[in-house]
Amino acid sequence: MSKKMDLRVKRTRKLINEAFLKLIQQKGFDSVTIQDIADEALINRATFYLHYEDKHDLLEKMSNSVIDELTSVLNPVLHVKGQEVQIEKLRTTIEKVYESVEKNQVFFTVMFGEHGIYNFRNDLEEVIRENFSKKMTELGVRPEDFQIPKDLILHFISAAFVGVVQWWVKQNTKPSSQEMAMQLSKIITTGPMQAAGLKLEKHL
C-alpha cells in the first residue's frame, strides 16, 4: 500500500471512529445504523464496508486497539525486579497508563457514559486480570507465594484499576498523569488506610 493510500485509509477510519463514538454518545449503540455512521462521517455505505463488516466489527476493532495499547503499558514486568517493586518505575508505569487513557479519552468517556456499552467495564476488568496473571507467572511468582488467594488479588486489582480510570475520565478538572502516578503509587505501596492518614493497629 502506498503512503498516500495508507494515509487515506487512516483518515477514513478516523472519521468513521469519531462518527461512531459521537452517535453512541447521542443515542446508544443499539440505535446506531450504518447509514447514521456514513452520514455523520460524510462517506457512503460502500466506503464503510471497505473497512468494517458491520458496527459490531467496528466496536470490536476499536475496543481491541484501545485495550491493547493500555495493557501494553500496564505491565508489572516493567517495575518489578527480583520480586521487588521499584517505586520510580512503578510511577512511570502509572503515568504511561494515564497518558494512554488521556489519548483515548473520548473512547473511554463514551464507553463509561450514559449510553456506553453495557459489558465494556466487565470485559476490561477481565483483560486486566488475565494480563496480570500472565505477567505474574513471567515474573516467577507462584500461586503458593501469594499471601492472599491469587484470584482475589487479581479481582481487587482489576476492579480498583477500572474504577479509578472511570472516575478520572468523568472529572471536569483532572489530576495530571504525573499527579495520578504519585497518588496511586502511594496508595499501592502503603495501602489505602495509611494513604488516607490512618494509623494501623500494631499486631502482637
C-alpha positions, 0 to 999 in steps of 0.5 A: 500500500502506498503512503498516500493510500495508507494515509487515506485509509487512516483518515477514513477510519478516523472519521468513521471512529469519531462518527461512531463514538459521537452517535453512541454518545447521542443515542446508544449503540443499539440505535446506531445504523450504518447509514447514521455512521456514513452520514455523520462521517460524510462517506457512503455505505460502500466506503464503510464496508471497505473497512468494517463488516458491520458496527459490531466489527467496528466496536470490536476493532476499536475496543481491541486497539484501545485495550491493547495499547493500555495493557501494553503499558500496564505491565508489572514486568516493567517495575518489578525486579527480583520480586521487588517493586521499584517505586520510580518505575512503578510511577512511570508505569502509572503515568504511561497508563494515564497518558494512554487513557488521556489519548483515548479519552473520548473512547473511554468517556463514551464507553463509561457514559450514559449510553456506553456499552453495557459489558465494556467495564466487565470485559476490561476488568477481565483483560486486566486480570488475565494480563496480570496473571500472565505477567505474574507467572513471567515474573516467577511468582507462584500461586503458593507465594501469594499471601492472599488467594491469587484470584482475589488479588487479581479481582481487587486489582482489576476492579480498583484499576477500572474504577479509578480510570472511570472516575478520572475520565468523568472529572471536569478538572483532572489530576495530571498523569504525573499527579495520578502516578504519585497518588496511586503509587502511594496508595499501592505501596502503603495501602489505602488506610495509611494513604488516607492518614490512618494509623494501623493497629500494631499486631502482637 
